[in-house]
Amino acid sequence: MRSVLVIMLLGVVSVVWACRHDVRPEQTVINNTDSLLCYYQGGPLQDFCPEIQPHGRVTFAAECRGGEQQLAIVLTAGLGGPEIYNAAASCNEWIRSGGRIIVEESDNELAVEDSLPDVTPAP
């Protein structure tokens, strides 16, 4: 009976420990364009993409195992379209920055701004 209780207690402790180290930073993509966008964690896929509709806003929760894990976010102009955004930061940095990505259209070109701090200082 004691061994069953010890095993159950170890199981509960393991789940609590794992959940404590599981980080879910959010990225909110604001698409202020007439283009359909695709969102990827890590890199573009060829068969499927979570979509951001024209003039839409979508919040994605990324999966991270620990706050210092690097998380790359990629946006493309539609499925199989050109890459318009590619940024990597630690999961903690995505959380601290608020994870906001804004896509605008100017002169038929897509421009992207994010809330991540600049990695290189301005001259």
N, CA, C and O atoms as CSV, one atom per row, in Angstrom:
chain,resi,resn,atom,element,x,y,z
A,1,MET,N,N,0.819,-1.187,0.000
A,1,MET,CA,C,0.000,0.000,0.000
A,1,MET,C,C,0.871,1.261,0.000
A,1,MET,O,O,0.586,2.240,-0.691
A,2,ARG,N,N,1.943,1.201,0.801
A,2,ARG,CA,C,2.836,2.354,0.871
A,2,ARG,C,C,3.505,2.620,-0.468
A,2,ARG,O,O,3.658,3.773,-0.869
A,3,SER,N,N,3.900,1.570,-1.154
A,3,SER,CA,C,4.571,1.742,-2.440
A,3,SER,C,C,3.624,2.371,-3.465
A,3,SER,O,O,4.066,3.148,-4.311
A,4,VAL,N,N,2.348,2.051,-3.405
A,4,VAL,CA,C,1.370,2.651,-4.317
A,4,VAL,C,C,1.263,4.150,-4.034
A,4,VAL,O,O,1.225,4.953,-4.966
A,5,LEU,N,N,1.214,4.528,-2.769
A,5,LEU,CA,C,1.140,5.943,-2.407
A,5,LEU,C,C,2.398,6.697,-2.840
A,5,LEU,O,O,2.315,7.827,-3.323
A,6,VAL,N,N,3.553,6.072,-2.666
A,6,VAL,CA,C,4.807,6.706,-3.072
A,6,VAL,C,C,4.829,6.890,-4.584
A,6,VAL,O,O,5.234,7.948,-5.065
A,7,ILE,N,N,4.409,5.899,-5.332
A,7,ILE,CA,C,4.377,5.992,-6.793
A,7,ILE,C,C,3.409,7.093,-7.228
A,7,ILE,O,O,3.723,7.869,-8.131
A,8,MET,N,N,2.252,7.167,-6.604
A,8,MET,CA,C,1.276,8.209,-6.940
A,8,MET,C,C,1.829,9.592,-6.624
A,8,MET,O,O,1.669,10.525,-7.410
A,9,LEU,N,N,2.481,9.721,-5.474
A,9,LEU,CA,C,3.066,10.998,-5.092
A,9,LEU,C,C,4.158,11.408,-6.073
A,9,LEU,O,O,4.216,12.571,-6.471
A,10,LEU,N,N,5.017,10.487,-6.469
A,10,LEU,CA,C,6.055,10.789,-7.456
A,10,LEU,C,C,5.439,11.191,-8.795
A,10,LEU,O,O,5.954,12.084,-9.467
A,11,GLY,N,N,4.359,10.551,-9.181
A,11,GLY,CA,C,3.677,10.914,-10.422
A,11,GLY,C,C,3.139,12.330,-10.378
A,11,GLY,O,O,3.292,13.081,-11.341
A,12,VAL,N,N,2.512,12.703,-9.273
A,12,VAL,CA,C,1.968,14.054,-9.118
A,12,VAL,C,C,3.089,15.086,-9.130
A,12,VAL,O,O,2.975,16.123,-9.783
A,13,VAL,N,N,4.172,14.804,-8.409
A,13,VAL,CA,C,5.309,15.724,-8.377
A,13,VAL,C,C,5.895,15.880,-9.779
A,13,VAL,O,O,6.248,16.992,-10.170
A,14,SER,N,N,6.005,14.801,-10.540
A,14,SER,CA,C,6.550,14.861,-11.901
A,14,SER,C,C,5.677,15.721,-12.807
A,14,SER,O,O,6.194,16.526,-13.582
A,15,VAL,N,N,4.374,15.563,-12.719
A,15,VAL,CA,C,3.457,16.353,-13.550
A,15,VAL,C,C,3.548,17.825,-13.180
A,15,VAL,O,O,3.613,18.678,-14.066
A,16,VAL,N,N,3.555,18.139,-11.895
A,16,VAL,CA,C,3.650,19.535,-11.462
A,16,VAL,C,C,4.969,20.134,-11.912
A,16,VAL,O,O,4.995,21.271,-12.382
A,17,TRP,N,N,6.054,19.407,-11.782
A,17,TRP,CA,C,7.372,19.901,-12.209
A,17,TRP,C,C,7.392,20.142,-13.709
A,17,TRP,O,O,7.896,21.171,-14.161
A,18,ALA,N,N,6.853,19.209,-14.490
A,18,ALA,CA,C,6.846,19.350,-15.953
A,18,ALA,C,C,5.998,20.545,-16.369
A,18,ALA,O,O,6.399,21.293,-17.261
A,19,CYS,N,N,4.862,20.740,-15.763
A,19,CYS,CA,C,3.991,21.862,-16.113
A,19,CYS,C,C,4.637,23.191,-15.740
A,19,CYS,O,O,4.472,24.184,-16.448
A,20,ARG,N,N,5.357,23.213,-14.653
A,20,ARG,CA,C,6.021,24.433,-14.225
A,20,ARG,C,C,7.073,24.867,-15.221
A,20,ARG,O,O,7.319,26.064,-15.371
A,21,HIS,N,N,7.701,23.923,-15.908
A,21,HIS,CA,C,8.745,24.229,-16.863
A,21,HIS,C,C,8.214,24.371,-18.293
A,21,HIS,O,O,8.971,24.704,-19.205
A,22,ASP,N,N,6.933,24.123,-18.487
A,22,ASP,CA,C,6.311,24.267,-19.800
A,22,ASP,C,C,5.891,25.721,-19.961
A,22,ASP,O,O,5.093,26.230,-19.174
A,23,VAL,N,N,6.427,26.395,-20.986
A,23,VAL,CA,C,6.176,27.808,-21.211
A,23,VAL,C,C,5.360,27.929,-22.494
A,23,VAL,O,O,5.644,27.239,-23.473
A,24,ARG,N,N,4.361,28.790,-22.500
A,24,ARG,CA,C,3.509,28.963,-23.685
A,24,ARG,C,C,3.448,30.437,-24.074
A,24,ARG,O,O,2.437,31.097,-23.837
A,25,PRO,N,N,4.528,30.961,-24.673
A,25,PRO,CA,C,4.482,32.359,-25.090
A,25,PRO,C,C,3.493,32.546,-26.233
A,25,PRO,O,O,3.349,31.681,-27.097
A,26,GLU,N,N,2.825,33.675,-26.222
A,26,GLU,CA,C,1.855,33.971,-27.267
A,26,GLU,C,C,2.418,34.979,-28.249
A,26,GLU,O,O,3.178,35.875,-27.880
A,27,GLN,N,N,2.032,34.818,-29.510
A,27,GLN,CA,C,2.334,35.792,-30.543
A,27,GLN,C,C,0.995,36.208,-31.145
A,27,GLN,O,O,0.227,35.368,-31.613
A,28,THR,N,N,0.726,37.494,-31.127
A,28,THR,CA,C,-0.471,38.019,-31.767
A,28,THR,C,C,-0.045,38.632,-33.088
A,28,THR,O,O,0.735,39.584,-33.121
A,29,VAL,N,N,-0.565,38.079,-34.179
A,29,VAL,CA,C,-0.248,38.569,-35.514
A,29,VAL,C,C,-1.418,39.425,-35.980
A,29,VAL,O,O,-2.559,38.967,-36.037
A,30,ILE,N,N,-1.117,40.666,-36.310
A,30,ILE,CA,C,-2.114,41.612,-36.794
A,30,ILE,C,C,-1.828,41.832,-38.277
A,30,ILE,O,O,-0.794,42.388,-38.647
A,31,ASN,N,N,-2.747,41.395,-39.105
A,31,ASN,CA,C,-2.571,41.459,-40.561
A,31,ASN,C,C,-3.378,42.636,-41.100
A,31,ASN,O,O,-4.586,42.519,-41.308
A,32,ASN,N,N,-2.719,43.761,-41.326
A,32,ASN,CA,C,-3.378,44.959,-41.856
A,32,ASN,C,C,-3.216,45.041,-43.375
A,32,ASN,O,O,-3.063,46.131,-43.926
A,33,THR,N,N,-3.250,43.898,-44.045
A,33,THR,CA,C,-3.053,43.855,-45.495
A,33,THR,C,C,-4.238,43.173,-46.161
A,33,THR,O,O,-5.149,42.683,-45.495
A,34,ASP,N,N,-4.207,43.152,-47.482
A,34,ASP,CA,C,-5.216,42.424,-48.256
A,34,ASP,C,C,-4.762,40.998,-48.552
A,34,ASP,O,O,-5.437,40.279,-49.289
A,35,SER,N,N,-3.625,40.575,-47.987
A,35,SER,CA,C,-3.040,39.261,-48.274
A,35,SER,C,C,-3.335,38.259,-47.169
A,35,SER,O,O,-3.389,38.615,-45.992
A,36,LEU,N,N,-3.525,37.013,-47.557
A,36,LEU,CA,C,-3.616,35.905,-46.619
A,36,LEU,C,C,-2.198,35.566,-46.178
A,36,LEU,O,O,-1.303,35.448,-47.015
A,37,LEU,N,N,-1.980,35.408,-44.869
A,37,LEU,CA,C,-0.658,35.081,-44.333
A,37,LEU,C,C,-0.676,33.701,-43.697
A,37,LEU,O,O,-1.720,33.222,-43.255
A,38,CYS,N,N,0.486,33.069,-43.657
A,38,CYS,CA,C,0.660,31.787,-42.983
A,38,CYS,C,C,1.641,31.949,-41.831
A,38,CYS,O,O,2.629,32.673,-41.946
A,39,TYR,N,N,1.366,31.276,-40.727
A,39,TYR,CA,C,2.168,31.335,-39.495
A,39,TYR,C,C,2.812,29.973,-39.268
A,39,TYR,O,O,2.161,28.936,-39.396
A,40,TYR,N,N,4.092,29.992,-38.932
A,40,TYR,CA,C,4.801,28.750,-38.630
A,40,TYR,C,C,5.700,28.948,-37.414
A,40,TYR,O,O,6.240,30.031,-37.190
A,41,GLN,N,N,5.846,27.886,-36.640
A,41,GLN,CA,C,6.835,27.856,-35.572
A,41,GLN,C,C,8.003,27.027,-36.081
A,41,GLN,O,O,7.851,25.834,-36.343
A,42,GLY,N,N,9.149,27.638,-36.222
A,42,GLY,CA,C,10.340,26.917,-36.654
A,42,GLY,C,C,10.685,27.120,-38.103
A,42,GLY,O,O,11.833,27.446,-38.405
A,43,GLY,N,N,9.777,26.951,-38.995
A,43,GLY,CA,C,10.047,27.130,-40.416
A,43,GLY,C,C,8.832,26.766,-41.234
A,43,GLY,O,O,7.933,26.082,-40.746
A,44,PRO,N,N,8.792,27.217,-42.477
A,44,PRO,CA,C,7.627,26.946,-43.321
A,44,PRO,C,C,7.412,25.455,-43.581
A,44,PRO,O,O,8.364,24.701,-43.780
A,45,LEU,N,N,6.175,25.057,-43.575
A,45,LEU,CA,C,5.766,23.711,-43.958
A,45,LEU,C,C,5.143,23.817,-45.342
A,45,LEU,O,O,4.760,24.908,-45.763
A,46,GLN,N,N,5.038,22.727,-46.039
A,46,GLN,CA,C,4.525,22.788,-47.398
A,46,GLN,C,C,3.055,22.408,-47.515
A,46,GLN,O,O,2.393,22.850,-48.455
A,47,ASP,N,N,2.518,21.606,-46.598
A,47,ASP,CA,C,1.178,21.062,-46.770
A,47,ASP,C,C,0.066,21.832,-46.065
A,47,ASP,O,O,-1.089,21.766,-46.485
A,48,PHE,N,N,0.395,22.557,-45.009
A,48,PHE,CA,C,-0.637,23.187,-44.185
A,48,PHE,C,C,-0.038,24.373,-43.472
A,48,PHE,O,O,1.150,24.383,-43.150
A,49,CYS,N,N,-0.864,25.377,-43.225
A,49,CYS,CA,C,-0.406,26.488,-42.393
A,49,CYS,C,C,-1.582,27.066,-41.630
A,49,CYS,O,O,-2.683,27.160,-42.173
A,50,PRO,N,N,-1.369,27.454,-40.380
A,50,PRO,CA,C,-2.381,28.247,-39.688
A,50,PRO,C,C,-2.451,29.609,-40.380
A,50,PRO,O,O,-1.426,30.265,-40.566
A,51,GLU,N,N,-3.646,30.028,-40.757
A,51,GLU,CA,C,-3.813,31.233,-41.566
A,51,GLU,C,C,-4.176,32.456,-40.740
A,51,GLU,O,O,-4.827,32.367,-39.698
A,52,ILE,N,N,-3.734,33.595,-41.239
A,52,ILE,CA,C,-4.163,34.897,-40.720
A,52,ILE,C,C,-4.863,35.582,-41.889
A,52,ILE,O,O,-4.226,35.957,-42.874
A,53,GLN,N,N,-6.156,35.738,-41.773
A,53,GLN,CA,C,-6.957,36.310,-42.849
A,53,GLN,C,C,-6.594,37.773,-43.084
A,53,GLN,O,O,-6.102,38.439,-42.173
A,54,PRO,N,N,-6.832,38.285,-44.304
A,54,PRO,CA,C,-6.617,39.708,-44.557
A,54,PRO,C,C,-7.382,40.552,-43.535
A,54,PRO,O,O,-8.542,40.272,-43.235
A,55,HIS,N,N,-6.737,41.566,-43.013
A,55,HIS,CA,C,-7.299,42.470,-42.008
A,55,HIS,C,C,-7.780,41.711,-40.769
A,55,HIS,O,O,-8.758,42.092,-40.125
A,56,GLY,N,N,-7.065,40.626,-40.458
A,56,GLY,CA,C,-7.419,39.808,-39.309
A,56,GLY,C,C,-6.374,39.884,-38.217
A,56,GLY,O,O,-5.304,40.468,-38.387
A,57,ARG,N,N,-6.707,39.285,-37.105
A,57,ARG,CA,C,-5.826,39.226,-35.928
A,57,ARG,C,C,-5.991,37.844,-35.327
A,57,ARG,O,O,-7.106,37.391,-35.070
A,58,VAL,N,N,-4.853,37.175,-35.104
A,58,VAL,CA,C,-4.877,35.834,-34.529
A,58,VAL,C,C,-3.785,35.745,-33.473
A,58,VAL,O,O,-2.683,36.257,-33.668
A,59,THR,N,N,-4.092,35.092,-32.349
A,59,THR,CA,C,-3.098,34.858,-31.310
A,59,THR,C,C,-2.773,33.374,-31.278
A,59,THR,O,O,-3.662,32.526,-31.193
A,60,PHE,N,N,-1.476,33.079,-31.348
A,60,PHE,CA,C,-0.986,31.706,-31.313
A,60,PHE,C,C,-0.210,31.504,-30.021
A,60,PHE,O,O,0.497,32.405,-29.572
A,61,ALA,N,N,-0.340,30.322,-29.421
A,61,ALA,CA,C,0.436,29.969,-28.226
A,61,ALA,C,C,1.473,28.930,-28.629
A,61,ALA,O,O,1.129,27.814,-29.018
A,62,ALA,N,N,2.726,29.301,-28.533
A,62,ALA,CA,C,3.820,28.405,-28.914
A,62,ALA,C,C,4.118,27.426,-27.788
A,62,ALA,O,O,3.800,27.678,-26.626
A,63,GLU,N,N,4.723,26.322,-28.147
A,63,GLU,CA,C,5.121,25.333,-27.152
A,63,GLU,C,C,6.618,25.420,-26.926
A,63,GLU,O,O,7.410,25.323,-27.863
A,64,CYS,N,N,6.991,25.604,-25.680
A,64,CYS,CA,C,8.402,25.677,-25.306
A,64,CYS,C,C,8.646,24.786,-24.102
A,64,CYS,O,O,7.789,24.640,-23.231
A,65,ARG,N,N,9.804,24.208,-24.071
A,65,ARG,CA,C,10.239,23.422,-22.903
A,65,ARG,C,C,11.310,24.216,-22.186
A,65,ARG,O,O,12.502,23.954,-22.344
A,66,GLY,N,N,10.885,25.176,-21.406
A,66,GLY,CA,C,11.827,26.027,-20.683
A,66,GLY,C,C,11.912,27.392,-21.318
A,66,GLY,O,O,11.828,27.530,-22.539
A,67,GLY,N,N,12.079,28.397,-20.489
A,67,GLY,CA,C,12.046,29.771,-20.937
A,67,GLY,C,C,13.185,30.216,-21.813
A,67,GLY,O,O,13.040,31.185,-22.559
A,68,GLU,N,N,14.329,29.536,-21.749
A,68,GLU,CA,C,15.474,29.942,-22.560
A,68,GLU,C,C,15.526,29.238,-23.910
A,68,GLU,O,O,16.403,29.524,-24.725
A,69,GLN,N,N,14.601,28.327,-24.150
A,69,GLN,CA,C,14.546,27.665,-25.463
A,69,GLN,C,C,14.305,28.700,-26.549
A,69,GLN,O,O,13.488,29.604,-26.371
A,70,GLN,N,N,15.000,28.581,-27.666
A,70,GLN,CA,C,14.813,29.479,-28.794
A,70,GLN,C,C,13.549,29.099,-29.556
A,70,GLN,O,O,13.284,27.921,-29.797
A,71,LEU,N,N,12.780,30.105,-29.927
A,71,LEU,CA,C,11.542,29.904,-30.667
A,71,LEU,C,C,11.589,30.791,-31.902
A,71,LEU,O,O,11.645,32.016,-31.797
A,72,ALA,N,N,11.564,30.163,-33.074
A,72,ALA,CA,C,11.562,30.905,-34.335
A,72,ALA,C,C,10.135,30.977,-34.860
A,72,ALA,O,O,9.421,29.975,-34.889
A,73,ILE,N,N,9.734,32.160,-35.271
A,73,ILE,CA,C,8.421,32.384,-35.871
A,73,ILE,C,C,8.649,32.843,-37.308
A,73,ILE,O,O,9.456,33.735,-37.569
A,74,VAL,N,N,7.930,32.221,-38.230
A,74,VAL,CA,C,8.038,32.546,-39.648
A,74,VAL,C,C,6.650,32.867,-40.176
A,74,VAL,O,O,5.686,32.159,-39.885
A,75,LEU,N,N,6.554,33.940,-40.956
A,75,LEU,CA,C,5.322,34.285,-41.663
A,75,LEU,C,C,5.606,34.255,-43.153
A,75,LEU,O,O,6.655,34.715,-43.604
A,76,THR,N,N,4.667,33.711,-43.916
A,76,THR,CA,C,4.769,33.743,-45.365
A,76,THR,C,C,3.508,34.380,-45.935
A,76,THR,O,O,2.461,34.420,-45.289
A,77,ALA,N,N,3.635,34.874,-47.155
A,77,ALA,CA,C,2.483,35.427,-47.865
A,77,ALA,C,C,1.743,34.254,-48.496
A,77,ALA,O,O,1.999,33.894,-49.645
A,78,GLY,N,N,0.830,33.663,-47.744
A,78,GLY,CA,C,0.073,32.517,-48.213
A,78,GLY,C,C,0.867,31.225,-48.162
A,78,GLY,O,O,2.078,31.228,-47.941
A,79,LEU,N,N,0.168,30.128,-48.368
A,79,LEU,CA,C,0.788,28.805,-48.348
A,79,LEU,C,C,1.759,28.681,-49.512
A,79,LEU,O,O,1.364,28.837,-50.667
A,80,GLY,N,N,3.013,28.403,-49.222
A,80,GLY,CA,C,4.030,28.272,-50.250
A,80,GLY,C,C,4.524,29.597,-50.805
A,80,GLY,O,O,5.342,29.625,-51.725
A,81,GLY,N,N,4.026,30.699,-50.244
A,81,GLY,CA,C,4.426,32.022,-50.720
A,81,GLY,C,C,5.755,32.452,-50.143
A,81,GLY,O,O,6.368,31.729,-49.358
A,82,PRO,N,N,6.198,33.636,-50.536
A,82,PRO,CA,C,7.489,34.120,-50.058
A,82,PRO,C,C,7.478,34.393,-48.552
A,82,PRO,O,O,6.462,34.793,-47.984
A,83,GLU,N,N,8.619,34.170,-47.929
A,83,GLU,CA,C,8.790,34.448,-46.502
A,83,GLU,C,C,8.839,35.961,-46.311
A,83,GLU,O,O,9.611,36.655,-46.972
A,84,ILE,N,N,8.005,36.463,-45.399
A,84,ILE,CA,C,7.995,37.904,-45.141
A,84,ILE,C,C,8.508,38.245,-43.751
A,84,ILE,O,O,8.798,39.406,-43.462
A,85,TYR,N,N,8.624,37.226,-42.877
A,85,TYR,CA,C,9.083,37.475,-41.513
A,85,TYR,C,C,9.740,36.215,-40.990
A,85,TYR,O,O,9.242,35.109,-41.201
A,86,ASN,N,N,10.867,36.388,-40.304
A,86,ASN,CA,C,11.562,35.264,-39.689
A,86,ASN,C,C,12.346,35.831,-38.509
A,86,ASN,O,O,13.331,36.544,-38.703
A,87,ALA,N,N,11.920,35.522,-37.304
A,87,ALA,CA,C,12.604,36.019,-36.106
A,87,ALA,C,C,12.671,34.918,-35.065
A,87,ALA,O,O,11.743,34.123,-34.912
A,88,ALA,N,N,13.780,34.887,-34.357
A,88,ALA,CA,C,13.963,33.917,-33.284
A,88,ALA,C,C,14.354,34.655,-32.017
A,88,ALA,O,O,15.136,35.605,-32.050
A,89,ALA,N,N,13.804,34.209,-30.913
A,89,ALA,CA,C,14.127,34.745,-29.594
A,89,ALA,C,C,13.823,33.645,-28.589
A,89,ALA,O,O,13.165,32.656,-28.913
A,90,SER,N,N,14.309,33.828,-27.367
A,90,SER,CA,C,13.980,32.845,-26.334
A,90,SER,C,C,12.493,32.950,-26.017
A,90,SER,O,O,11.859,33.975,-26.269
A,91,CYS,N,N,11.962,31.895,-25.471
A,91,CYS,CA,C,10.541,31.897,-25.092
A,91,CYS,C,C,10.266,33.005,-24.077
A,91,CYS,O,O,9.233,33.672,-24.140
A,92,ASN,N,N,11.193,33.196,-23.145
A,92,ASN,CA,C,11.026,34.275,-22.163
A,92,ASN,C,C,11.003,35.638,-22.837
A,92,ASN,O,O,10.240,36.513,-22.429
A,93,GLU,N,N,11.832,35.836,-23.871
A,93,GLU,CA,C,11.862,37.118,-24.574
A,93,GLU,C,C,10.546,37.375,-25.314
A,93,GLU,O,O,10.055,38.503,-25.340
A,94,TRP,N,N,9.979,36.326,-25.914
A,94,TRP,CA,C,8.671,36.487,-26.549
A,94,TRP,C,C,7.635,36.926,-25.515
A,94,TRP,O,O,6.795,37.782,-25.791
A,95,ILE,N,N,7.705,36.330,-24.321
A,95,ILE,CA,C,6.750,36.681,-23.264
A,95,ILE,C,C,6.975,38.116,-22.803
A,95,ILE,O,O,6.021,38.888,-22.707
A,96,ARG,N,N,8.222,38.484,-22.515
A,96,ARG,CA,C,8.524,39.843,-22.041
A,96,ARG,C,C,8.132,40.907,-23.062
A,96,ARG,O,O,7.686,41.992,-22.689
A,97,SER,N,N,8.297,40.602,-24.342
A,97,SER,CA,C,8.029,41.604,-25.381
A,97,SER,C,C,6.548,41.752,-25.701
A,97,SER,O,O,6.151,42.720,-26.349
A,98,GLY,N,N,5.740,40.825,-25.263
A,98,GLY,CA,C,4.316,40.869,-25.585
A,98,GLY,C,C,3.968,40.110,-26.853
A,98,GLY,O,O,2.790,39.897,-27.137
A,99,GLY,N,N,4.968,39.698,-27.620
A,99,GLY,CA,C,4.745,38.844,-28.783
A,99,GLY,C,C,3.847,39.432,-29.853
A,99,GLY,O,O,3.039,38.708,-30.435
A,100,ARG,N,N,3.961,40.706,-30.128
A,100,ARG,CA,C,3.105,41.348,-31.136
A,100,ARG,C,C,3.848,41.443,-32.466
A,100,ARG,O,O,4.993,41.892,-32.518
A,101,ILE,N,N,3.185,41.016,-33.540
A,101,ILE,CA,C,3.733,41.100,-34.890
A,101,ILE,C,C,2.684,41.786,-35.757
A,101,ILE,O,O,1.553,41.312,-35.863
A,102,ILE,N,N,3.064,42.907,-36.377
A,102,ILE,CA,C,2.126,43.678,-37.196
A,102,ILE,C,C,2.625,43.681,-38.634
A,102,ILE,O,O,3.781,44.008,-38.900
A,103,VAL,N,N,1.740,43.313,-39.557
A,103,VAL,CA,C,2.078,43.295,-40.975
A,103,VAL,C,C,1.273,44.393,-41.661
A,103,VAL,O,O,0.046,44.432,-41.572
A,104,GLU,N,N,1.986,45.284,-42.348
A,104,GLU,CA,C,1.376,46.402,-43.081
A,104,GLU,C,C,1.708,46.257,-44.561
A,104,GLU,O,O,2.625,45.531,-44.945
A,105,GLU,N,N,0.944,46.960,-45.374
A,105,GLU,CA,C,1.202,46.969,-46.814
A,105,GLU,C,C,1.414,48.402,-47.260
A,105,GLU,O,O,0.611,49.285,-46.960
A,106,SER,N,N,2.511,48.627,-47.986
A,106,SER,CA,C,2.825,49.964,-48.481
A,106,SER,C,C,3.464,49.824,-49.856
A,106,SER,O,O,4.433,49.083,-50.020
A,107,ASP,N,N,2.933,50.523,-50.828
A,107,ASP,CA,C,3.456,50.465,-52.196
A,107,ASP,C,C,3.554,49.023,-52.694
A,107,ASP,O,O,4.547,48.640,-53.312
A,108,ASN,N,N,2.520,48.229,-52.423
A,108,ASN,CA,C,2.440,46.825,-52.855
A,108,ASN,C,C,3.531,45.944,-52.260
A,108,ASN,O,O,3.823,44.877,-52.801
A,109,GLU,N,N,4.135,46.370,-51.159
A,109,GLU,CA,C,5.114,45.552,-50.448
A,109,GLU,C,C,4.648,45.350,-49.014
A,109,GLU,O,O,4.040,46.235,-48.412
A,110,LEU,N,N,4.944,44.170,-48.478
A,110,LEU,CA,C,4.583,43.871,-47.102
A,110,LEU,C,C,5.734,44.250,-46.188
A,110,LEU,O,O,6.890,43.926,-46.460
A,111,ALA,N,N,5.413,44.931,-45.112
A,111,ALA,CA,C,6.408,45.330,-44.114
A,111,ALA,C,C,5.950,44.794,-42.767
A,111,ALA,O,O,4.763,44.831,-42.442
A,112,VAL,N,N,6.900,44.297,-41.988
A,112,VAL,CA,C,6.575,43.669,-40.704
A,112,VAL,C,C,7.311,44.382,-39.589
A,112,VAL,O,O,8.489,44.718,-39.710
A,113,GLU,N,N,6.592,44.604,-38.503
A,113,GLU,CA,C,7.157,45.184,-37.283
A,113,GLU,C,C,6.782,44.259,-36.132
A,113,GLU,O,O,5.661,43.754,-36.075
A,114,ASP,N,N,7.722,44.038,-35.218
A,114,ASP,CA,C,7.398,43.205,-34.061
A,114,ASP,C,C,7.765,43.917,-32.772
A,114,ASP,O,O,8.394,44.975,-32.786
A,115,SER,N,N,7.363,43.323,-31.658
A,115,SER,CA,C,7.614,43.918,-30.350
A,115,SER,C,C,8.909,43.433,-29.718
A,115,SER,O,O,9.242,43.840,-28.604
A,116,LEU,N,N,9.645,42.571,-30.410
A,116,LEU,CA,C,10.930,42.105,-29.881
A,116,LEU,C,C,11.912,43.264,-29.856
A,116,LEU,O,O,11.912,44.093,-30.766
A,117,PRO,N,N,12.748,43.333,-28.829
A,117,PRO,CA,C,13.761,44.398,-28.811
A,117,PRO,C,C,14.782,44.167,-29.910
A,117,PRO,O,O,15.052,43.027,-30.290
A,118,ASP,N,N,15.348,45.255,-30.420
A,118,ASP,CA,C,16.400,45.145,-31.429
A,118,ASP,C,C,17.571,44.397,-30.830
A,118,ASP,O,O,17.959,44.628,-29.685
A,119,VAL,N,N,18.132,43.489,-31.630
A,119,VAL,CA,C,19.285,42.720,-31.130
A,119,VAL,C,C,20.590,43.460,-31.354
A,119,VAL,O,O,21.592,43.157,-30.705
A,120,THR,N,N,20.595,44.425,-32.262
A,120,THR,CA,C,21.802,45.227,-32.462
A,120,THR,C,C,21.489,46.663,-32.119
A,120,THR,O,O,20.443,47.178,-32.513
A,121,PRO,N,N,22.374,47.321,-31.393
A,121,PRO,CA,C,22.106,48.705,-31.029
A,121,PRO,C,C,22.115,49.617,-32.249
A,121,PRO,O,O,22.860,49.394,-33.203
A,122,ALA,N,N,21.284,50.638,-32.201
A,122,ALA,CA,C,21.237,51.619,-33.306
A,122,ALA,C,C,22.548,52.405,-33.344
A,122,ALA,O,O,23.121,52.693,-32.293
A,123,PRO,N,N,23.038,52.761,-34.555
A,123,PRO,CA,C,24.306,53.507,-34.643
A,123,PRO,C,C,24.186,54.897,-34.080
A,123,PRO,O,O,25.161,55.649,-34.079
